[in-house]
Amino acid sequence: MAVQLTPPKKNVFYLSVLLALAAILLYLLGMFGVVEGGFQAIGHYVFWLAVLGWVALAAGVAMKGV
């Protein structure tokens, strides 16, 4: 039985884009030294925000009606 992928709802898509943009913003703030401690202080948060955005989008595509 093949899995039927569906396009995500707008809210799930916007949430995943928002999380990805937050990850990019934190990355840039860390690279330019705006955040105290630089990228070393927030690097793991950037990674997990990006992963969370990807998981939200993947869940929206894989689950019907989400």
N, C-alpha and C positions, 0 to 999 in steps of 0.2 A: 504494500500500500504506500503510495507516494504522499508526502506531506504537501499540502496545499498552502503556499505562501500567499499572504494577502498584504496589500499596502497598509502601513500603520495609520491610525487615526491622526488627525491634525495635532491633538494635544500631546500624544506620545512623541510625534516627530518634533514638535516645538520644544518639548522637555529635553530630548536628546541633543538638539542643536544648542539649547541654552547651556547644558552641561559641558558640551564640547567648547563653546565659546568661553565659558568660565575657566576651563583648563588652559586654553590658549592665552587668556588674559593673565592668569597666574604665572604661566610660564614666562611670558614677556616681562612681567613685573619682577620676577626673580632674576631673569637674565640681565636686566638693566640695573639691578641693585636697588630698586624702589622699596622692596620688602627687606626688613632688617634680617641679616643672615644670608641674603641672596638666594640663589637657586637651591642650595643645600638645605635651607630651612623649609622650603615648600615643595621640593621635587616630588616627594611621595604623594602629596595631595593632588598635584597635577596629574600624575599617573592614574590615581584612583578616580578622579573626576572624568578623565577621558574613558576609562574602562566602564564606568557607570553609564556614561552617555551611549557607548556602544551597546551595552547590555540592554538598555531601555529601547534602543532602536531595534535590536535583534528580537526582543520580546514582542514588540509591536508588529513585527513582520511575521513571526512564527505563530503567534496566538490569534486565532480568529475572533474578531469582535472586541479587541483591546483598543 
